[in-house]
Amino acid sequence: MELKHFNLSEFDSPDHEGSHVNMDADFLQLLDKAREIASVPFRITSGYRTKEHNAKVGGVQGSSHTKGVAVDIAISSGSERWVILNALIQVGVRRFGISSNFLHADVDAEKPNAVWTY
């Protein structure tokens, strides 16, 4: 798979090089399309997570990151958050966690559409 705006290694779990292969290909295409719409870089701070890494960072059991259908994107301002969030909504992402410095986005079909804060 080739993406226009990302290197696949950006989605690796820090404890397992090459683990981006566990990311859902359709989700990665949505992210690439959203990045195109937003016209701002998406700095991925967390993509796929092994169960071990998820536990280490305090992720919840059953995290969408361990299923390859979630990312965290660094956010540096409210206007950047709006641009990225809007682009993700346009491509069909329907689950968001909002923090002061990152945005969680996922397409986990086993979970309800939702927006939450950290």
DRENZA-271585 format. One record per atom (N, C-alpha, C): residue number from 0; residue in three letters; atom name; z, y, x. Coordinates in steps of 0.2 Angstrom, whole numbers, plus 5000, padded with zeros to 4 digits. Layout:
<seq = NUM; type = ALA; atom = CA; Z = Z; Y = Y; X = X>
...
//
This chain:
<seq = 0; type = MET; atom = N; Z = 5000; Y = 4994; X = 5004>
<seq = 0; type = MET; atom = CA; Z = 5000; Y = 5000; X = 5000>
<seq = 0; type = MET; atom = C; Z = 5000; Y = 5006; X = 5004>
<seq = 1; type = GLU; atom = N; Z = 4996; Y = 5011; X = 5002>
<seq = 1; type = GLU; atom = CA; Z = 4996; Y = 5017; X = 5006>
<seq = 1; type = GLU; atom = C; Z = 4998; Y = 5023; X = 5001>
<seq = 2; type = LEU; atom = N; Z = 5002; Y = 5027; X = 5004>
<seq = 2; type = LEU; atom = CA; Z = 5005; Y = 5033; X = 5000>
<seq = 2; type = LEU; atom = C; Z = 5002; Y = 5039; X = 5003>
<seq = 3; type = LYS; atom = N; Z = 5001; Y = 5045; X = 5000>
<seq = 3; type = LYS; atom = CA; Z = 4998; Y = 5051; X = 5002>
<seq = 3; type = LYS; atom = C; Z = 5003; Y = 5055; X = 5006>
<seq = 4; type = HIS; atom = N; Z = 5009; Y = 5055; X = 5003>
<seq = 4; type = HIS; atom = CA; Z = 5015; Y = 5060; X = 5004>
<seq = 4; type = HIS; atom = C; Z = 5021; Y = 5057; X = 5008>
<seq = 5; type = PHE; atom = N; Z = 5021; Y = 5050; X = 5009>
<seq = 5; type = PHE; atom = CA; Z = 5027; Y = 5047; X = 5012>
<seq = 5; type = PHE; atom = C; Z = 5024; Y = 5041; X = 5017>
<seq = 6; type = ASN; atom = N; Z = 5029; Y = 5040; X = 5022>
<seq = 6; type = ASN; atom = CA; Z = 5028; Y = 5034; X = 5026>
<seq = 6; type = ASN; atom = C; Z = 5033; Y = 5029; X = 5023>
<seq = 7; type = LEU; atom = N; Z = 5030; Y = 5023; X = 5022>
<seq = 7; type = LEU; atom = CA; Z = 5034; Y = 5018; X = 5019>
<seq = 7; type = LEU; atom = C; Z = 5041; Y = 5017; X = 5022>
<seq = 8; type = SER; atom = N; Z = 5042; Y = 5018; X = 5028>
<seq = 8; type = SER; atom = CA; Z = 5048; Y = 5017; X = 5032>
<seq = 8; type = SER; atom = C; Z = 5053; Y = 5022; X = 5029>
<seq = 9; type = GLU; atom = N; Z = 5051; Y = 5027; X = 5026>
<seq = 9; type = GLU; atom = CA; Z = 5056; Y = 5032; X = 5023>
<seq = 9; type = GLU; atom = C; Z = 5061; Y = 5028; X = 5017>
<seq = 10; type = PHE; atom = N; Z = 5058; Y = 5023; X = 5015>
<seq = 10; type = PHE; atom = CA; Z = 5061; Y = 5019; X = 5009>
<seq = 10; type = PHE; atom = C; Z = 5066; Y = 5013; X = 5012>
<seq = 11; type = ASP; atom = N; Z = 5066; Y = 5012; X = 5019>
<seq = 11; type = ASP; atom = CA; Z = 5069; Y = 5007; X = 5021>
<seq = 11; type = ASP; atom = C; Z = 5077; Y = 5008; X = 5021>
<seq = 12; type = SER; atom = N; Z = 5081; Y = 5002; X = 5019>
<seq = 12; type = SER; atom = CA; Z = 5088; Y = 5002; X = 5020>
<seq = 12; type = SER; atom = C; Z = 5090; Y = 5003; X = 5027>
<seq = 13; type = PRO; atom = N; Z = 5094; Y = 5007; X = 5029>
<seq = 13; type = PRO; atom = CA; Z = 5096; Y = 5009; X = 5036>
<seq = 13; type = PRO; atom = C; Z = 5098; Y = 5002; X = 5040>
<seq = 14; type = ASP; atom = N; Z = 5100; Y = 4997; X = 5037>
<seq = 14; type = ASP; atom = CA; Z = 5102; Y = 4991; X = 5040>
<seq = 14; type = ASP; atom = C; Z = 5097; Y = 4986; X = 5040>
<seq = 15; type = HIS; atom = N; Z = 5091; Y = 4987; X = 5038>
<seq = 15; type = HIS; atom = CA; Z = 5085; Y = 4982; X = 5038>
<seq = 15; type = HIS; atom = C; Z = 5079; Y = 4985; X = 5038>
<seq = 16; type = GLU; atom = N; Z = 5076; Y = 4986; X = 5044>
<seq = 16; type = GLU; atom = CA; Z = 5069; Y = 4989; X = 5045>
<seq = 16; type = GLU; atom = C; Z = 5064; Y = 4985; X = 5041>
<seq = 17; type = GLY; atom = N; Z = 5060; Y = 4988; X = 5038>
<seq = 17; type = GLY; atom = CA; Z = 5054; Y = 4985; X = 5035>
<seq = 17; type = GLY; atom = C; Z = 5056; Y = 4983; X = 5027>
<seq = 18; type = SER; atom = N; Z = 5062; Y = 4985; X = 5025>
<seq = 18; type = SER; atom = CA; Z = 5065; Y = 4983; X = 5019>
<seq = 18; type = SER; atom = C; Z = 5061; Y = 4987; X = 5013>
<seq = 19; type = HIS; atom = N; Z = 5057; Y = 4992; X = 5015>
<seq = 19; type = HIS; atom = CA; Z = 5053; Y = 4995; X = 5010>
<seq = 19; type = HIS; atom = C; Z = 5049; Y = 4991; X = 5006>
<seq = 20; type = VAL; atom = N; Z = 5047; Y = 4985; X = 5008>
<seq = 20; type = VAL; atom = CA; Z = 5043; Y = 4980; X = 5005>
<seq = 20; type = VAL; atom = C; Z = 5047; Y = 4978; X = 4998>
<seq = 21; type = ASN; atom = N; Z = 5053; Y = 4979; X = 4998>
<seq = 21; type = ASN; atom = CA; Z = 5057; Y = 4978; X = 4992>
<seq = 21; type = ASN; atom = C; Z = 5056; Y = 4983; X = 4986>
<seq = 22; type = MET; atom = N; Z = 5053; Y = 4989; X = 4988>
<seq = 22; type = MET; atom = CA; Z = 5052; Y = 4994; X = 4983>
<seq = 22; type = MET; atom = C; Z = 5047; Y = 4992; X = 4978>
<seq = 23; type = ASP; atom = N; Z = 5048; Y = 4994; X = 4972>
<seq = 23; type = ASP; atom = CA; Z = 5043; Y = 4993; X = 4967>
<seq = 23; type = ASP; atom = C; Z = 5037; Y = 4997; X = 4968>
<seq = 24; type = ALA; atom = N; Z = 5031; Y = 4994; X = 4969>
<seq = 24; type = ALA; atom = CA; Z = 5025; Y = 4998; X = 4970>
<seq = 24; type = ALA; atom = C; Z = 5023; Y = 5003; X = 4965>
<seq = 25; type = ASP; atom = N; Z = 5024; Y = 5002; X = 4959>
<seq = 25; type = ASP; atom = CA; Z = 5022; Y = 5007; X = 4953>
<seq = 25; type = ASP; atom = C; Z = 5027; Y = 5013; X = 4954>
<seq = 26; type = PHE; atom = N; Z = 5033; Y = 5012; X = 4956>
<seq = 26; type = PHE; atom = CA; Z = 5038; Y = 5017; X = 4956>
<seq = 26; type = PHE; atom = C; Z = 5036; Y = 5021; X = 4962>
<seq = 27; type = LEU; atom = N; Z = 5034; Y = 5018; X = 4968>
<seq = 27; type = LEU; atom = CA; Z = 5032; Y = 5022; X = 4974>
<seq = 27; type = LEU; atom = C; Z = 5025; Y = 5026; X = 4972>
<seq = 28; type = GLN; atom = N; Z = 5021; Y = 5024; X = 4968>
<seq = 28; type = GLN; atom = CA; Z = 5015; Y = 5028; X = 4966>
<seq = 28; type = GLN; atom = C; Z = 5017; Y = 5034; X = 4961>
<seq = 29; type = LEU; atom = N; Z = 5022; Y = 5033; X = 4957>
<seq = 29; type = LEU; atom = CA; Z = 5025; Y = 5038; X = 4953>
<seq = 29; type = LEU; atom = C; Z = 5028; Y = 5044; X = 4957>
<seq = 30; type = LEU; atom = N; Z = 5032; Y = 5042; X = 4963>
<seq = 30; type = LEU; atom = CA; Z = 5034; Y = 5046; X = 4967>
<seq = 30; type = LEU; atom = C; Z = 5029; Y = 5050; X = 4971>
<seq = 31; type = ASP; atom = N; Z = 5024; Y = 5047; X = 4973>
<seq = 31; type = ASP; atom = CA; Z = 5018; Y = 5050; X = 4977>
<seq = 31; type = ASP; atom = C; Z = 5015; Y = 5055; X = 4972>
<seq = 32; type = LYS; atom = N; Z = 5014; Y = 5053; X = 4966>
<seq = 32; type = LYS; atom = CA; Z = 5011; Y = 5058; X = 4961>
<seq = 32; type = LYS; atom = C; Z = 5015; Y = 5064; X = 4959>
<seq = 33; type = ALA; atom = N; Z = 5022; Y = 5063; X = 4959>
<seq = 33; type = ALA; atom = CA; Z = 5027; Y = 5068; X = 4958>
<seq = 33; type = ALA; atom = C; Z = 5027; Y = 5073; X = 4963>
<seq = 34; type = ARG; atom = N; Z = 5026; Y = 5070; X = 4969>
<seq = 34; type = ARG; atom = CA; Z = 5026; Y = 5074; X = 4975>
<seq = 34; type = ARG; atom = C; Z = 5020; Y = 5079; X = 4975>
<seq = 35; type = GLU; atom = N; Z = 5014; Y = 5076; X = 4973>
<seq = 35; type = GLU; atom = CA; Z = 5008; Y = 5080; X = 4973>
<seq = 35; type = GLU; atom = C; Z = 5009; Y = 5086; X = 4968>
<seq = 36; type = ILE; atom = N; Z = 5012; Y = 5084; X = 4962>
<seq = 36; type = ILE; atom = CA; Z = 5013; Y = 5089; X = 4957>
<seq = 36; type = ILE; atom = C; Z = 5018; Y = 5095; X = 4959>
<seq = 37; type = ALA; atom = N; Z = 5023; Y = 5093; X = 4963>
<seq = 37; type = ALA; atom = CA; Z = 5028; Y = 5098; X = 4965>
<seq = 37; type = ALA; atom = C; Z = 5026; Y = 5102; X = 4970>
<seq = 38; type = SER; atom = N; Z = 5022; Y = 5100; X = 4975>
<seq = 38; type = SER; atom = CA; Z = 5019; Y = 5104; X = 4980>
<seq = 38; type = SER; atom = C; Z = 5025; Y = 5106; X = 4985>
<seq = 39; type = VAL; atom = N; Z = 5031; Y = 5102; X = 4985>
<seq = 39; type = VAL; atom = CA; Z = 5036; Y = 5103; X = 4990>
<seq = 39; type = VAL; atom = C; Z = 5038; Y = 5096; X = 4993>
<seq = 40; type = PRO; atom = N; Z = 5040; Y = 5096; X = 4999>
<seq = 40; type = PRO; atom = CA; Z = 5042; Y = 5089; X = 5002>
<seq = 40; type = PRO; atom = C; Z = 5047; Y = 5086; X = 4998>
<seq = 41; type = PHE; atom = N; Z = 5047; Y = 5079; X = 4998>
<seq = 41; type = PHE; atom = CA; Z = 5053; Y = 5075; X = 4995>
<seq = 41; type = PHE; atom = C; Z = 5056; Y = 5072; X = 5001>
<seq = 42; type = ARG; atom = N; Z = 5062; Y = 5074; X = 5003>
<seq = 42; type = ARG; atom = CA; Z = 5065; Y = 5071; X = 5009>
<seq = 42; type = ARG; atom = C; Z = 5070; Y = 5065; X = 5006>
<seq = 43; type = ILE; atom = N; Z = 5068; Y = 5059; X = 5007>
<seq = 43; type = ILE; atom = CA; Z = 5071; Y = 5053; X = 5004>
<seq = 43; type = ILE; atom = C; Z = 5077; Y = 5052; X = 5009>
<seq = 44; type = THR; atom = N; Z = 5083; Y = 5052; X = 5005>
<seq = 44; type = THR; atom = CA; Z = 5089; Y = 5051; X = 5009>
<seq = 44; type = THR; atom = C; Z = 5092; Y = 5043; X = 5008>
<seq = 45; type = SER; atom = N; Z = 5089; Y = 5040; X = 5002>
<seq = 45; type = SER; atom = CA; Z = 5091; Y = 5034; X = 5001>
<seq = 45; type = SER; atom = C; Z = 5085; Y = 5031; X = 4997>
<seq = 46; type = GLY; atom = N; Z = 5083; Y = 5025; X = 4999>
<seq = 46; type = GLY; atom = CA; Z = 5078; Y = 5022; X = 4995>
<seq = 46; type = GLY; atom = C; Z = 5080; Y = 5015; X = 4993>
<seq = 47; type = TYR; atom = N; Z = 5077; Y = 5010; X = 4996>
<seq = 47; type = TYR; atom = CA; Z = 5080; Y = 5003; X = 4995>
<seq = 47; type = TYR; atom = C; Z = 5086; Y = 5002; X = 4999>
<seq = 48; type = ARG; atom = N; Z = 5091; Y = 4998; X = 4996>
<seq = 48; type = ARG; atom = CA; Z = 5097; Y = 4997; X = 4999>
<seq = 48; type = ARG; atom = C; Z = 5098; Y = 4989; X = 4999>
<seq = 49; type = THR; atom = N; Z = 5100; Y = 4987; X = 5004>
<seq = 49; type = THR; atom = CA; Z = 5103; Y = 4980; X = 5004>
<seq = 49; type = THR; atom = C; Z = 5109; Y = 4980; X = 5001>
<seq = 50; type = LYS; atom = N; Z = 5112; Y = 4974; X = 4998>
<seq = 50; type = LYS; atom = CA; Z = 5118; Y = 4974; X = 4995>
<seq = 50; type = LYS; atom = C; Z = 5124; Y = 4976; X = 4999>
<seq = 51; type = GLU; atom = N; Z = 5123; Y = 4974; X = 5006>
<seq = 51; type = GLU; atom = CA; Z = 5128; Y = 4976; X = 5011>
<seq = 51; type = GLU; atom = C; Z = 5128; Y = 4984; X = 5012>
<seq = 52; type = HIS; atom = N; Z = 5122; Y = 4987; X = 5013>
<seq = 52; type = HIS; atom = CA; Z = 5122; Y = 4994; X = 5014>
<seq = 52; type = HIS; atom = C; Z = 5125; Y = 4998; X = 5007>
<seq = 53; type = ASN; atom = N; Z = 5123; Y = 4995; X = 5001>
<seq = 53; type = ASN; atom = CA; Z = 5125; Y = 4998; X = 4995>
<seq = 53; type = ASN; atom = C; Z = 5133; Y = 4998; X = 4995>
<seq = 54; type = ALA; atom = N; Z = 5136; Y = 4993; X = 4997>
<seq = 54; type = ALA; atom = CA; Z = 5143; Y = 4992; X = 4997>
<seq = 54; type = ALA; atom = C; Z = 5146; Y = 4997; X = 5002>
<seq = 55; type = LYS; atom = N; Z = 5143; Y = 4998; X = 5008>
<seq = 55; type = LYS; atom = CA; Z = 5145; Y = 5002; X = 5013>
<seq = 55; type = LYS; atom = C; Z = 5145; Y = 5009; X = 5011>
<seq = 56; type = VAL; atom = N; Z = 5140; Y = 5011; X = 5007>
<seq = 56; type = VAL; atom = CA; Z = 5140; Y = 5018; X = 5005>
<seq = 56; type = VAL; atom = C; Z = 5143; Y = 5020; X = 4998>
<seq = 57; type = GLY; atom = N; Z = 5147; Y = 5015; X = 4995>
<seq = 57; type = GLY; atom = CA; Z = 5150; Y = 5016; X = 4989>
<seq = 57; type = GLY; atom = C; Z = 5146; Y = 5015; X = 4983>
<seq = 58; type = GLY; atom = N; Z = 5140; Y = 5012; X = 4984>
<seq = 58; type = GLY; atom = CA; Z = 5136; Y = 5012; X = 4978>
<seq = 58; type = GLY; atom = C; Z = 5138; Y = 5007; X = 4973>
<seq = 59; type = VAL; atom = N; Z = 5137; Y = 5008; X = 4966>
<seq = 59; type = VAL; atom = CA; Z = 5139; Y = 5003; X = 4961>
<seq = 59; type = VAL; atom = C; Z = 5136; Y = 4996; X = 4962>
<seq = 60; type = GLN; atom = N; Z = 5139; Y = 4991; X = 4959>
<seq = 60; type = GLN; atom = CA; Z = 5137; Y = 4985; X = 4959>
<seq = 60; type = GLN; atom = C; Z = 5131; Y = 4985; X = 4954>
<seq = 61; type = GLY; atom = N; Z = 5125; Y = 4982; X = 4956>
<seq = 61; type = GLY; atom = CA; Z = 5119; Y = 4982; X = 4951>
<seq = 61; type = GLY; atom = C; Z = 5115; Y = 4988; X = 4952>
<seq = 62; type = SER; atom = N; Z = 5117; Y = 4992; X = 4957>
<seq = 62; type = SER; atom = CA; Z = 5113; Y = 4998; X = 4959>
<seq = 62; type = SER; atom = C; Z = 5106; Y = 4997; X = 4958>
<seq = 63; type = SER; atom = N; Z = 5102; Y = 5002; X = 4955>
<seq = 63; type = SER; atom = CA; Z = 5095; Y = 5002; X = 4955>
<seq = 63; type = SER; atom = C; Z = 5092; Y = 5002; X = 4962>
<seq = 64; type = HIS; atom = N; Z = 5095; Y = 5005; X = 4967>
<seq = 64; type = HIS; atom = CA; Z = 5093; Y = 5005; X = 4974>
<seq = 64; type = HIS; atom = C; Z = 5092; Y = 4998; X = 4976>
<seq = 65; type = THR; atom = N; Z = 5096; Y = 4993; X = 4974>
<seq = 65; type = THR; atom = CA; Z = 5096; Y = 4986; X = 4977>
<seq = 65; type = THR; atom = C; Z = 5090; Y = 4983; X = 4973>
<seq = 66; type = LYS; atom = N; Z = 5087; Y = 4986; X = 4968>
<seq = 66; type = LYS; atom = CA; Z = 5082; Y = 4983; X = 4964>
<seq = 66; type = LYS; atom = C; Z = 5075; Y = 4986; X = 4967>
<seq = 67; type = GLY; atom = N; Z = 5075; Y = 4991; X = 4971>
<seq = 67; type = GLY; atom = CA; Z = 5069; Y = 4994; X = 4973>
<seq = 67; type = GLY; atom = C; Z = 5066; Y = 4999; X = 4968>
<seq = 68; type = VAL; atom = N; Z = 5070; Y = 5002; X = 4963>
<seq = 68; type = VAL; atom = CA; Z = 5067; Y = 5006; X = 4958>
<seq = 68; type = VAL; atom = C; Z = 5071; Y = 5013; X = 4958>
<seq = 69; type = ALA; atom = N; Z = 5074; Y = 5015; X = 4964>
<seq = 69; type = ALA; atom = CA; Z = 5078; Y = 5021; X = 4964>
<seq = 69; type = ALA; atom = C; Z = 5077; Y = 5024; X = 4971>
<seq = 70; type = VAL; atom = N; Z = 5078; Y = 5031; X = 4971>
<seq = 70; type = VAL; atom = CA; Z = 5078; Y = 5035; X = 4977>
<seq = 70; type = VAL; atom = C; Z = 5083; Y = 5041; X = 4976>
<seq = 71; type = ASP; atom = N; Z = 5086; Y = 5043; X = 4982>
<seq = 71; type = ASP; atom = CA; Z = 5089; Y = 5049; X = 4982>
<seq = 71; type = ASP; atom = C; Z = 5085; Y = 5054; X = 4986>
<seq = 72; type = ILE; atom = N; Z = 5084; Y = 5060; X = 4983>
<seq = 72; type = ILE; atom = CA; Z = 5080; Y = 5065; X = 4987>
<seq = 72; type = ILE; atom = C; Z = 5085; Y = 5071; X = 4988>
<seq = 73; type = ALA; atom = N; Z = 5084; Y = 5073; X = 4995>
<seq = 73; type = ALA; atom = CA; Z = 5088; Y = 5079; X = 4997>
<seq = 73; type = ALA; atom = C; Z = 5086; Y = 5085; X = 4993>
<seq = 74; type = ILE; atom = N; Z = 5091; Y = 5090; X = 4991>
<seq = 74; type = ILE; atom = CA; Z = 5089; Y = 5096; X = 4988>
<seq = 74; type = ILE; atom = C; Z = 5093; Y = 5101; X = 4991>
<seq = 75; type = SER; atom = N; Z = 5089; Y = 5107; X = 4992>
<seq = 75; type = SER; atom = CA; Z = 5092; Y = 5112; X = 4996>
<seq = 75; type = SER; atom = C; Z = 5093; Y = 5119; X = 4992>
<seq = 76; type = SER; atom = N; Z = 5091; Y = 5119; X = 4986>
<seq = 76; type = SER; atom = CA; Z = 5092; Y = 5125; X = 4981>
<seq = 76; type = SER; atom = C; Z = 5091; Y = 5123; X = 4974>
<seq = 77; type = GLY; atom = N; Z = 5093; Y = 5127; X = 4970>
<seq = 77; type = GLY; atom = CA; Z = 5092; Y = 5126; X = 4962>
<seq = 77; type = GLY; atom = C; Z = 5085; Y = 5126; X = 4960>
<seq = 78; type = SER; atom = N; Z = 5081; Y = 5130; X = 4964>
<seq = 78; type = SER; atom = CA; Z = 5074; Y = 5131; X = 4962>
<seq = 78; type = SER; atom = C; Z = 5070; Y = 5125; X = 4964>
<seq = 79; type = GLU; atom = N; Z = 5072; Y = 5122; X = 4970>
<seq = 79; type = GLU; atom = CA; Z = 5069; Y = 5116; X = 4972>
<seq = 79; type = GLU; atom = C; Z = 5071; Y = 5110; X = 4968>
<seq = 80; type = ARG; atom = N; Z = 5077; Y = 5110; X = 4966>
<seq = 80; type = ARG; atom = CA; Z = 5079; Y = 5105; X = 4961>
<seq = 80; type = ARG; atom = C; Z = 5075; Y = 5105; X = 4955>
<seq = 81; type = TRP; atom = N; Z = 5074; Y = 5111; X = 4952>
<seq = 81; type = TRP; atom = CA; Z = 5070; Y = 5111; X = 4946>
<seq = 81; type = TRP; atom = C; Z = 5063; Y = 5109; X = 4947>
<seq = 82; type = VAL; atom = N; Z = 5060; Y = 5111; X = 4952>
<seq = 82; type = VAL; atom = CA; Z = 5053; Y = 5109; X = 4954>
<seq = 82; type = VAL; atom = C; Z = 5052; Y = 5101; X = 4954>
<seq = 83; type = ILE; atom = N; Z = 5057; Y = 5098; X = 4958>
<seq = 83; type = ILE; atom = CA; Z = 5056; Y = 5091; X = 4959>
<seq = 83; type = ILE; atom = C; Z = 5058; Y = 5087; X = 4953>
<seq = 84; type = LEU; atom = N; Z = 5063; Y = 5089; X = 4949>
<seq = 84; type = LEU; atom = CA; Z = 5065; Y = 5086; X = 4943>
<seq = 84; type = LEU; atom = C; Z = 5059; Y = 5087; X = 4938>
<seq = 85; type = ASN; atom = N; Z = 5056; Y = 5093; X = 4937>
<seq = 85; type = ASN; atom = CA; Z = 5051; Y = 5094; X = 4933>
<seq = 85; type = ASN; atom = C; Z = 5045; Y = 5089; X = 4934>
<seq = 86; type = ALA; atom = N; Z = 5043; Y = 5088; X = 4941>
<seq = 86; type = ALA; atom = CA; Z = 5038; Y = 5084; X = 4943>
<seq = 86; type = ALA; atom = C; Z = 5039; Y = 5077; X = 4941>
<seq = 87; type = LEU; atom = N; Z = 5045; Y = 5075; X = 4942>
<seq = 87; type = LEU; atom = CA; Z = 5047; Y = 5068; X = 4941>
<seq = 87; type = LEU; atom = C; Z = 5047; Y = 5066; X = 4933>
<seq = 88; type = ILE; atom = N; Z = 5049; Y = 5071; X = 4929>
<seq = 88; type = ILE; atom = CA; Z = 5049; Y = 5070; X = 4922>
<seq = 88; type = ILE; atom = C; Z = 5041; Y = 5070; X = 4920>
<seq = 89; type = GLN; atom = N; Z = 5037; Y = 5074; X = 4923>
<seq = 89; type = GLN; atom = CA; Z = 5030; Y = 5073; X = 4921>
<seq = 89; type = GLN; atom = C; Z = 5027; Y = 5067; X = 4922>
<seq = 90; type = VAL; atom = N; Z = 5029; Y = 5063; X = 4928>
<seq = 90; type = VAL; atom = CA; Z = 5026; Y = 5057; X = 4929>
<seq = 90; type = VAL; atom = C; Z = 5029; Y = 5051; X = 4926>
<seq = 91; type = GLY; atom = N; Z = 5035; Y = 5052; X = 4922>
<seq = 91; type = GLY; atom = CA; Z = 5038; Y = 5047; X = 4918>
<seq = 91; type = GLY; atom = C; Z = 5045; Y = 5044; X = 4920>
<seq = 92; type = VAL; atom = N; Z = 5048; Y = 5047; X = 4925>
<seq = 92; type = VAL; atom = CA; Z = 5054; Y = 5045; X = 4927>
<seq = 92; type = VAL; atom = C; Z = 5059; Y = 5048; X = 4922>
<seq = 93; type = ARG; atom = N; Z = 5064; Y = 5044; X = 4920>
<seq = 93; type = ARG; atom = CA; Z = 5068; Y = 5045; X = 4914>
<seq = 93; type = ARG; atom = C; Z = 5076; Y = 5044; X = 4916>
<seq = 94; type = ARG; atom = N; Z = 5078; Y = 5043; X = 4922>
<seq = 94; type = ARG; atom = CA; Z = 5085; Y = 5042; X = 4924>
<seq = 94; type = ARG; atom = C; Z = 5086; Y = 5046; X = 4930>
<seq = 95; type = PHE; atom = N; Z = 5091; Y = 5051; X = 4929>
<seq = 95; type = PHE; atom = CA; Z = 5093; Y = 5056; X = 4935>
<seq = 95; type = PHE; atom = C; Z = 5100; Y = 5056; X = 4936>
<seq = 96; type = GLY; atom = N; Z = 5102; Y = 5057; X = 4942>
<seq = 96; type = GLY; atom = CA; Z = 5109; Y = 5059; X = 4944>
<seq = 96; type = GLY; atom = C; Z = 5108; Y = 5065; X = 4948>
<seq = 97; type = ILE; atom = N; Z = 5112; Y = 5070; X = 4946>
<seq = 97; type = ILE; atom = CA; Z = 5111; Y = 5077; X = 4949>
<seq = 97; type = ILE; atom = C; Z = 5118; Y = 5078; X = 4953>
<seq = 98; type = SER; atom = N; Z = 5117; Y = 5080; X = 4959>
<seq = 98; type = SER; atom = CA; Z = 5122; Y = 5082; X = 4964>
<seq = 98; type = SER; atom = C; Z = 5120; Y = 5089; X = 4966>
<seq = 99; type = SER; atom = N; Z = 5125; Y = 5092; X = 4970>
<seq = 99; type = SER; atom = CA; Z = 5124; Y = 5099; X = 4973>
<seq = 99; type = SER; atom = C; Z = 5119; Y = 5098; X = 4978>
<seq = 100; type = ASN; atom = N; Z = 5118; Y = 5092; X = 4982>
<seq = 100; type = ASN; atom = CA; Z = 5113; Y = 5092; X = 4987>
<seq = 100; type = ASN; atom = C; Z = 5108; Y = 5086; X = 4987>
<seq = 101; type = PHE; atom = N; Z = 5108; Y = 5083; X = 4982>
<seq = 101; type = PHE; atom = CA; Z = 5103; Y = 5077; X = 4981>
<seq = 101; type = PHE; atom = C; Z = 5102; Y = 5076; X = 4974>
<seq = 102; type = LEU; atom = N; Z = 5096; Y = 5073; X = 4972>
<seq = 102; type = LEU; atom = CA; Z = 5094; Y = 5071; X = 4966>
<seq = 102; type = LEU; atom = C; Z = 5092; Y = 5063; X = 4966>
<seq = 103; type = HIS; atom = N; Z = 5096; Y = 5060; X = 4962>
<seq = 103; type = HIS; atom = CA; Z = 5094; Y = 5053; X = 4961>
<seq = 103; type = HIS; atom = C; Z = 5089; Y = 5052; X = 4956>
<seq = 104; type = ALA; atom = N; Z = 5084; Y = 5048; X = 4957>
<seq = 104; type = ALA; atom = CA; Z = 5079; Y = 5046; X = 4952>
<seq = 104; type = ALA; atom = C; Z = 5078; Y = 5039; X = 4952>
<seq = 105; type = ASP; atom = N; Z = 5077; Y = 5036; X = 4946>
<seq = 105; type = ASP; atom = CA; Z = 5076; Y = 5029; X = 4945>
<seq = 105; type = ASP; atom = C; Z = 5072; Y = 5027; X = 4939>
<seq = 106; type = VAL; atom = N; Z = 5069; Y = 5021; X = 4939>
<seq = 106; type = VAL; atom = CA; Z = 5065; Y = 5019; X = 4933>
<seq = 106; type = VAL; atom = C; Z = 5067; Y = 5012; X = 4931>
<seq = 107; type = ASP; atom = N; Z = 5074; Y = 5011; X = 4932>
<seq = 107; type = ASP; atom = CA; Z = 5077; Y = 5004; X = 4930>
<seq = 107; type = ASP; atom = C; Z = 5076; Y = 5003; X = 4923>
<seq = 108; type = ALA; atom = N; Z = 5072; Y = 4998; X = 4921>
<seq = 108; type = ALA; atom = CA; Z = 5070; Y = 4996; X = 4914>
<seq = 108; type = ALA; atom = C; Z = 5076; Y = 4993; X = 4911>
<seq = 109; type = GLU; atom = N; Z = 5081; Y = 4991; X = 4915>
<seq = 109; type = GLU; atom = CA; Z = 5087; Y = 4987; X = 4912>
<seq = 109; type = GLU; atom = C; Z = 5093; Y = 4992; X = 4910>
<seq = 110; type = LYS; atom = N; Z = 5091; Y = 4998; X = 4911>
<seq = 110; type = LYS; atom = CA; Z = 5096; Y = 5003; X = 4910>
<seq = 110; type = LYS; atom = C; Z = 5094; Y = 5009; X = 4905>
<seq = 111; type = PRO; atom = N; Z = 5098; Y = 5012; X = 4901>
<seq = 111; type = PRO; atom = CA; Z = 5095; Y = 5017; X = 4896>
<seq = 111; type = PRO; atom = C; Z = 5093; Y = 5023; X = 4900>
<seq = 112; type = ASN; atom = N; Z = 5089; Y = 5027; X = 4897>
<seq = 112; type = ASN; atom = CA; Z = 5087; Y = 5034; X = 4900>
<seq = 112; type = ASN; atom = C; Z = 5094; Y = 5038; X = 4900>
<seq = 113; type = ALA; atom = N; Z = 5094; Y = 5042; X = 4905>
<seq = 113; type = ALA; atom = CA; Z = 5101; Y = 5046; X = 4906>
<seq = 113; type = ALA; atom = C; Z = 5100; Y = 5051; X = 4911>
<seq = 114; type = VAL; atom = N; Z = 5105; Y = 5056; X = 4911>
<seq = 114; type = VAL; atom = CA; Z = 5106; Y = 5061; X = 4916>
<seq = 114; type = VAL; atom = C; Z = 5113; Y = 5061; X = 4917>
<seq = 115; type = TRP; atom = N; Z = 5115; Y = 5061; X = 4923>
<seq = 115; type = TRP; atom = CA; Z = 5122; Y = 5061; X = 4925>
<seq = 115; type = TRP; atom = C; Z = 5123; Y = 5066; X = 4931>
<seq = 116; type = THR; atom = N; Z = 5130; Y = 5068; X = 4932>
<seq = 116; type = THR; atom = CA; Z = 5131; Y = 5072; X = 4938>
<seq = 116; type = THR; atom = C; Z = 5136; Y = 5068; X = 4942>
<seq = 117; type = TYR; atom = N; Z = 5136; Y = 5070; X = 4948>
<seq = 117; type = TYR; atom = CA; Z = 5141; Y = 5067; X = 4953>
<seq = 117; type = TYR; atom = C; Z = 5146; Y = 5073; X = 4955>
//
